[in-house]
Amino acid sequence: MIKNIFIHGVVSLICISISYGFSSILNDDEWKVDFFDDFDTFDHNNWQDQRIWVNNEKQCYVPDNQYNTREVSDGTLKIKLINIEDNIVCDNMDKYGNQHPKTPYVAGRIASKNRKEFIKGKWTARLRIHGESQASMFPAWWILGAQNNEPPVQESNENICWPLTGSGEIDIFEHHGDFGDGHYTTGAIKSLGECNKGDWWSLRTSVNTSLGDFNEYSVEWQDSDLVYRLNGEEVYRNEGLGDNYPEPMFAILNFAKITDTPMKGEWVMEVDWVKHEKRS
């Protein structure tokens, strides 16, 4: 009888230990939100306007919601690209010191640089694109290494050129309208080891979805992998590459015009919220 009680006790202790172990593993895997913006207002503690000329884009990024290019209303952010039908002088500069030419296209671009920057974890945005996809439209939700040396340069350590470590790029959502409707691309930029030398295509995939519906687009570090999700479901994975992006990273939301194809009116990317999570 005593022997049976002893054996029962040992088995119970083992079961409790196993259960506790599994519980600890599950708890270690839980995400904890450490940044969340639901855009009730435009919070300057979270975001700043970013005025820059890259990729030979055709629009001028303007600050302070000029022309209503980063409207916050009804609990969402609307990042817009607008044809104002009048060429304006644009003060955006490229990384070589060249000034953007006059253009009738103005747009919003915001970054959490020097506001909200995080090492690894998980970034998610819930967003949608208004209306039909059109040629030349290029809305994006992405993250960039915090030591990037492009404007605005505000800290002494912002001296690393794209896409070297410290200035690495991960694209969570990009839609290029010239390749048709109902899709986006997601993935990382592969550094080729030199300034301004990046492989855009080998570490990404195209995903089909309804762009006009609110969807959650995310990337997370899972062990040494980068895992990309659409509404919580994995759609792509950069295996073994997560440690290539060890630096603090900031988020960017922008709407660009990528080719000379003309457009009228406005294009809108509506963002319900943005968040970052870390392992608890």
C-alpha positions in Angstrom: 0.0 0.0 0.0 2.8 2.4 1.0 4.7 1.4 -2.2 1.6 2.2 -4.3 1.2 5.6 -2.6 4.9 6.4 -3.2 4.7 5.4 -6.9 1.5 7.5 -7.3 3.2 10.4 -5.7 6.2 10.2 -8.0 4.0 9.9 -11.1 2.0 13.0 -9.9 5.2 15.0 -9.4 6.4 14.0 -12.9 3.1 15.0 -14.5 3.1 18.3 -12.6 6.7 18.9 -13.8 5.9 18.1 -17.4 2.8 20.3 -17.3 4.8 23.1 -15.7 7.4 22.7 -18.4 4.9 22.9 -21.2 3.2 25.9 -19.5 6.6 27.7 -19.3 7.3 27.0 -23.0 3.9 28.3 -23.9 4.3 31.4 -21.7 7.7 32.0 -23.2 6.1 32.1 -26.7 3.4 34.6 -25.8 3.5 38.0 -27.4 3.3 41.2 -25.3 2.3 44.5 -27.0 4.9 47.2 -26.3 3.7 49.7 -28.9 0.3 50.3 -30.2 -1.1 53.3 -32.2 -4.8 53.2 -33.3 -4.6 56.7 -34.9 -7.2 58.5 -32.8 -4.8 61.4 -33.4 -1.5 61.9 -35.2 0.9 61.3 -32.3 4.2 63.1 -32.8 5.7 60.9 -30.0 5.2 57.9 -32.4 5.8 59.3 -35.9 7.5 62.0 -37.9 7.2 63.1 -41.5 10.0 61.7 -43.7 10.9 63.8 -46.7 13.3 62.0 -49.1 13.7 61.1 -52.7 14.4 57.4 -53.5 13.8 54.9 -56.3 13.3 57.8 -58.8 9.8 58.2 -57.5 7.6 60.8 -59.1 5.9 62.3 -56.0 7.1 64.9 -53.5 6.7 63.9 -49.8 5.3 66.9 -47.9 5.2 67.6 -44.2 2.5 68.6 -41.7 -0.4 67.0 -43.6 -0.1 69.5 -46.4 -2.7 68.9 -49.1 -4.3 66.4 -46.6 -1.7 63.8 -47.5 -1.7 62.1 -44.0 -5.2 62.7 -42.8 -6.3 61.2 -39.4 -10.1 60.9 -39.2 -12.7 58.5 -37.8 -10.0 56.5 -36.0 -7.8 55.7 -39.0 -4.8 57.2 -40.8 -5.1 57.9 -44.5 -1.7 58.1 -46.3 -2.4 59.7 -49.7 -0.8 60.4 -53.0 -2.6 63.3 -54.7 -2.4 65.0 -58.1 -2.8 68.7 -57.3 -2.5 69.5 -61.1 0.1 72.2 -60.5 3.8 71.7 -60.6 5.3 72.7 -57.3 8.9 73.1 -56.2 9.9 70.0 -54.2 12.6 70.1 -51.5 13.1 66.3 -51.3 16.7 65.3 -51.8 18.2 62.0 -52.8 21.1 60.4 -51.0 23.5 62.0 -53.5 22.3 65.5 -52.9 20.1 65.9 -55.9 16.8 67.7 -55.6 13.5 66.3 -56.8 12.2 68.1 -59.9 9.0 70.0 -59.9 6.0 67.7 -59.8 2.2 67.9 -59.5 2.2 64.8 -57.3 2.3 65.1 -53.5 2.2 62.3 -50.9 2.5 61.4 -47.2 5.4 59.3 -45.7 5.7 58.8 -42.0 8.4 57.0 -40.0 8.8 56.0 -36.3 12.5 56.8 -36.6 13.8 58.1 -33.2 10.3 57.7 -31.8 9.5 53.9 -31.7 12.4 51.6 -32.6 12.7 47.9 -31.6 15.1 45.0 -31.9 13.4 42.0 -33.5 9.9 41.0 -32.1 6.8 41.4 -34.3 5.5 44.3 -36.3 1.9 44.3 -37.5 -0.4 46.8 -39.3 -4.0 46.6 -40.2 -4.6 48.4 -43.5 -6.4 48.5 -46.8 -6.1 50.3 -50.2 -9.0 52.3 -51.5 -10.4 51.7 -54.9 -9.0 49.8 -57.9 -5.3 49.1 -58.3 -3.7 51.4 -60.9 -0.5 51.5 -62.8 2.4 53.3 -61.0 0.8 53.1 -57.5 3.3 51.9 -54.8 2.0 51.9 -51.2 4.2 50.3 -48.6 4.4 49.2 -45.0 8.0 48.3 -44.0 10.8 48.6 -41.4 14.3 49.9 -41.7 17.5 49.8 -39.6 17.7 52.7 -37.2 21.3 53.7 -38.1 20.2 54.5 -41.7 22.0 57.6 -42.9 19.1 59.0 -45.0 17.0 62.0 -43.9 16.2 62.9 -41.3 19.6 62.4 -39.7 19.1 63.2 -36.0 21.6 61.1 -34.1 25.4 60.7 -34.3 25.1 56.9 -35.1 22.9 57.4 -38.1 25.8 56.8 -40.4 25.2 53.5 -42.1 24.2 53.2 -45.7 21.4 51.1 -47.0 21.2 48.1 -46.9 24.2 47.2 -44.7 23.7 45.8 -41.2 22.3 48.7 -39.1 20.4 49.9 -42.2 18.7 46.7 -43.3 15.3 46.7 -44.9 12.3 44.3 -44.4 9.2 44.9 -46.5 6.1 43.7 -44.8 3.6 44.9 -47.5 4.3 46.5 -50.9 1.9 46.7 -53.8 3.2 47.6 -57.3 0.1 48.5 -59.4 1.9 47.9 -62.7 1.8 44.1 -61.9 -2.0 44.0 -61.5 -4.6 44.0 -58.8 -5.1 41.6 -55.9 -1.6 41.0 -54.8 1.3 42.3 -52.7 4.9 41.3 -52.1 6.6 40.6 -48.8 10.1 39.8 -47.8 13.6 41.1 -46.9 16.2 43.0 -49.0 19.4 41.0 -49.2 22.5 43.1 -48.6 25.2 42.6 -51.2 27.8 44.0 -48.9 28.2 47.4 -50.4 26.4 50.7 -50.1 23.3 51.0 -52.2 23.7 47.4 -53.4 20.7 45.3 -52.5 18.9 42.2 -54.0 15.2 43.1 -54.0 13.8 39.8 -55.4 15.5 36.6 -54.0 14.1 36.9 -50.5 10.5 37.8 -51.2 7.3 36.4 -52.5 4.0 37.6 -54.0 0.8 36.9 -52.1 -2.8 37.2 -53.4 -5.3 39.0 -51.3 -8.2 41.5 -51.5 -6.4 44.8 -51.1 -9.6 46.7 -50.6 -10.4 44.8 -47.4 -8.7 45.5 -44.0 -6.0 42.9 -43.6 -3.3 42.4 -41.0 0.2 42.3 -42.5 3.1 41.3 -40.2 6.6 40.1 -39.8 8.1 38.4 -36.8 11.4 36.9 -35.7 10.9 33.2 -34.9 14.2 31.8 -33.6 16.5 32.6 -36.5 13.8 32.9 -39.2 11.7 35.8 -40.4 8.1 34.8 -40.7 5.6 36.9 -42.7 1.9 36.6 -42.0 -1.4 37.7 -43.6 -4.2 37.8 -41.0 -2.2 35.6 -38.7 -1.5 32.9 -41.3 2.1 32.3 -42.4 2.6 33.2 -46.1 6.4 33.3 -46.4 9.5 32.6 -44.4 13.2 33.7 -44.7 14.8 30.7 -43.1 17.9 31.4 -41.0 18.0 35.1 -42.0 16.6 36.7 -38.9 20.0 37.3 -37.3 21.0 39.3 -40.4 18.8 42.0 -39.0 19.9 42.4 -35.4 19.7 46.2 -35.2 16.9 48.4 -33.8 14.4 49.1 -36.6 11.7 51.7 -37.2 8.5 51.5 -39.2 7.5 53.4 -42.3 4.2 54.0 -44.0 4.2 55.7 -47.4 2.5 56.0 -50.7 4.7 56.4 -53.7 4.3 56.9 -57.5 6.9 54.6 -59.1 6.6 55.3 -62.9 5.6 58.1 -65.3 2.1 56.7 -66.0 -0.2 59.6 -65.3 -2.9 59.6 -62.6 -5.7 61.8 -61.5 -7.3 62.5 -58.2 -5.9 60.6 -55.2 -4.7 57.2 -54.0 -5.3 56.2 -50.4 -3.8 53.7 -48.0 -6.0 53.6 -44.9 -4.3 52.3 -41.7 -6.4 51.2 -38.8 -3.6 50.5 -36.4 0.1 49.7 -36.0 1.7 47.6 -33.2 4.9 46.0 -32.1 5.1 43.0 -29.8 7.9 41.3 -28.0 8.1 37.8 -26.4 7.0 37.9 -22.8 
